[in-house]
């Protein structure tokens, strides 16, 4: 049996509220209206041209593993624990926003991160080195720490978000302390993905006497 897995940092509720507020600035409709679809005769909106990620489903993804045979999960969990122990708790801040590949016609709308981004990047690189021999190499693209807020429905991107992104760039950030990384399983369904924590790995070596 194969499991669809990825490694990520799970943000606290304060960060999820901030991300939801950022989506609102960019024009995300009320979830009930979004589920009902655009009303006949309504004026087109940039917000309808993207698929919004539910705040409770947003994670700081470190490495996507894809389909993993169930018998490999134990070894992956062990390497995840080793990489986490070699790191330390991280002070991170949700700060700024932008779009990939650009803010003019983004295919992805994202919230940026500040703080201990360099140690976070080192952790991601260590994970890649440890998991590559198991058949799960890291992405070729350099790691870019961000939260995905929405994805364009059109592969050419979705225009009209420049003003909202500029407003978010000037807003005050939210700081939190990341103390663990998680191995997640993704359950796909027609109604969207559901995420299950398979394993948790504390960041940093245990203190003496703990």
C-alpha positions as CSV (number, residue, x, y, z in Angstrom):
1,X,0.0,0.0,0.0
2,X,1.3,3.4,-0.9
3,X,0.8,6.5,1.2
4,X,0.9,10.1,-0.2
5,X,3.3,11.8,2.2
6,X,5.0,15.2,2.8
7,X,7.1,16.8,5.5
8,X,6.0,20.2,6.9
9,X,5.8,22.6,9.9
10,X,2.3,22.9,11.3
11,X,1.5,26.6,12.1
12,X,-0.3,27.5,15.3
13,X,-3.8,28.9,15.4
14,X,-2.6,32.5,15.6
15,X,-0.7,32.1,12.3
16,X,-3.7,30.4,10.6
17,X,-5.9,33.4,11.6
18,X,-3.3,35.8,10.1
19,X,-3.2,33.8,6.9
20,X,-7.0,33.9,6.7
21,X,-6.9,37.6,7.2
22,X,-4.3,37.9,4.4
23,X,-6.6,35.9,2.1
24,X,-9.4,38.3,2.9
25,X,-7.3,41.3,1.9
26,X,-6.7,39.6,-1.4
27,X,-10.4,39.2,-1.9
28,X,-11.2,35.6,-0.8
29,X,-15.0,35.4,-0.6
30,X,-16.8,34.0,2.4
31,X,-16.3,30.2,2.3
32,X,-20.1,29.7,2.1
33,X,-20.3,31.9,-0.9
34,X,-17.2,30.3,-2.4
35,X,-18.8,26.8,-2.0
36,X,-22.0,28.0,-3.7
37,X,-20.1,29.4,-6.7
38,X,-20.4,32.7,-8.5
39,X,-23.9,34.0,-8.8
40,X,-25.4,34.4,-12.3
41,X,-24.8,37.9,-13.5
42,X,-22.1,38.7,-10.9
43,X,-19.2,40.7,-12.1
44,X,-16.0,38.7,-12.6
45,X,-13.5,39.1,-9.7
46,X,-9.8,38.1,-9.6
47,X,-10.8,36.2,-6.4
48,X,-12.8,33.8,-8.5
49,X,-9.8,33.1,-10.8
50,X,-7.9,31.3,-8.0
51,X,-8.5,28.2,-5.9
52,X,-8.1,29.3,-2.2
53,X,-6.4,27.0,0.3
54,X,-8.5,26.6,3.4
55,X,-6.5,28.2,6.4
56,X,-6.8,25.0,8.4
57,X,-5.1,23.1,5.5
58,X,-2.1,25.5,5.1
59,X,1.3,24.1,6.1
60,X,4.9,25.2,5.7
61,X,6.0,22.4,3.4
62,X,9.6,21.3,3.7
63,X,9.7,18.3,1.3
64,X,7.0,16.5,-0.7
65,X,7.7,12.8,-0.8
66,X,4.8,11.6,-3.0
67,X,3.6,8.0,-3.1
68,X,5.5,6.1,-0.4
69,X,5.3,2.3,0.2
70,X,4.0,1.7,3.7
71,X,7.1,-0.3,4.6
72,X,9.3,2.7,4.0
73,X,7.6,5.0,6.6
74,X,9.6,3.8,9.6
75,X,12.9,4.6,7.9
76,X,11.7,8.0,6.7
77,X,10.4,8.7,10.2
78,X,13.8,7.8,11.7
79,X,15.7,10.1,9.3
80,X,13.2,12.9,10.0
81,X,13.8,12.5,13.7
82,X,17.6,12.7,13.2
83,X,17.4,15.8,11.0
84,X,15.0,17.5,13.6
85,X,17.3,16.6,16.5
86,X,20.3,18.2,14.6
87,X,18.3,21.4,14.2
88,X,16.8,23.6,16.9
89,X,13.5,25.4,17.6
90,X,13.0,28.2,15.1
91,X,11.6,31.7,15.6
92,X,9.6,32.5,12.4
93,X,7.4,35.4,11.3
94,X,4.7,35.6,8.7
95,X,5.8,38.7,6.8
96,X,4.8,40.1,3.4
97,X,3.2,38.4,0.4
98,X,3.8,37.9,-3.3
99,X,3.2,35.7,-6.3
100,X,5.0,33.0,-8.3
101,X,6.4,33.6,-10.9
102,X,5.5,37.3,-10.4
103,X,2.9,39.5,-8.7
104,X,1.5,40.8,-12.0
105,X,0.1,37.5,-13.1
106,X,0.8,34.9,-10.4
107,X,0.1,31.2,-10.6
108,X,0.6,31.0,-6.8
109,X,-0.3,33.6,-4.2
110,X,1.9,33.2,-1.1
111,X,2.6,34.6,2.4
112,X,6.3,35.2,3.1
113,X,8.4,34.3,6.1
114,X,11.1,36.1,8.0
115,X,13.2,35.2,11.1
116,X,15.2,31.9,11.3
117,X,14.8,31.3,7.6
118,X,18.5,30.3,7.2
119,X,18.4,27.6,9.9
120,X,15.1,26.4,8.3
121,X,16.8,26.2,4.9
122,X,19.6,24.2,6.5
123,X,17.1,21.8,8.0
124,X,15.5,21.3,4.6
125,X,18.9,20.6,3.0
126,X,19.7,18.1,5.7
127,X,16.4,16.4,5.2
128,X,17.1,16.1,1.4
129,X,20.5,14.6,2.1
130,X,19.1,12.0,4.5
131,X,16.1,11.0,2.4
132,X,17.8,11.0,-1.0
133,X,19.4,7.5,-0.4
134,X,15.9,6.2,0.4
135,X,14.7,7.3,-3.0
136,X,13.2,10.7,-2.1
137,X,15.6,13.4,-3.4
138,X,14.8,17.1,-2.7
139,X,13.5,19.4,-5.4
140,X,16.0,20.8,-7.8
141,X,14.7,24.4,-7.2
142,X,16.2,26.2,-4.2
143,X,14.0,26.1,-1.1
144,X,11.7,29.2,-0.8
145,X,10.1,29.4,2.6
146,X,6.4,30.4,2.2
147,X,2.8,29.6,2.8
148,X,0.6,29.0,-0.2
149,X,-2.6,31.0,0.0
150,X,-4.1,30.3,-3.4
151,X,-3.4,28.8,-6.9
152,X,-4.6,30.2,-10.2
153,X,-7.2,28.1,-12.1
154,X,-5.6,29.2,-15.4
155,X,-2.0,27.9,-15.9
156,X,-1.1,31.3,-17.4
157,X,-1.8,32.9,-14.0
158,X,-4.4,35.3,-12.5
159,X,-4.1,39.1,-12.8
160,X,-5.6,41.6,-10.5
161,X,-3.9,41.0,-7.1
162,X,-1.1,43.6,-7.3
163,X,-2.9,46.1,-5.0
164,X,-3.7,43.5,-2.3
165,X,-0.1,42.1,-2.4
166,X,1.3,45.6,-2.0
167,X,-1.0,46.3,1.0
168,X,0.1,43.0,2.7
169,X,3.7,43.9,2.2
170,X,3.2,46.9,4.6
171,X,1.4,45.0,7.3
172,X,2.8,43.9,10.6
173,X,3.9,40.3,10.8
174,X,3.0,37.5,13.3
175,X,5.8,35.8,15.1
176,X,5.8,32.2,16.4
177,X,8.2,29.5,17.7
178,X,8.3,26.3,15.6
179,X,9.2,23.4,17.9
180,X,8.6,20.4,15.7
181,X,8.3,19.1,12.2
182,X,5.7,16.6,11.1
183,X,5.3,13.8,8.6
184,X,1.9,14.2,7.0
185,X,-0.3,11.9,5.0
186,X,-2.6,13.4,2.4
187,X,-6.0,11.9,1.8
188,X,-7.3,13.0,-1.5
189,X,-11.1,13.2,-2.3
190,X,-13.4,15.1,-4.6
191,X,-14.2,17.5,-1.8
192,X,-10.5,18.4,-1.2
193,X,-7.5,17.0,0.6
194,X,-7.5,16.0,4.3
195,X,-4.2,15.9,6.2
196,X,-3.2,13.4,8.9
197,X,-0.1,13.6,11.1
198,X,1.8,10.3,10.8
199,X,4.8,11.3,13.0
200,X,6.0,14.3,15.0
201,X,9.8,15.1,15.4
202,X,10.8,17.7,18.0
203,X,13.4,20.3,16.9
204,X,16.6,20.2,18.8
205,X,18.3,17.7,21.1
206,X,16.5,16.9,24.4
207,X,17.8,18.9,27.4
208,X,19.6,17.0,30.2
209,X,17.2,15.5,32.7
210,X,14.2,15.7,30.3
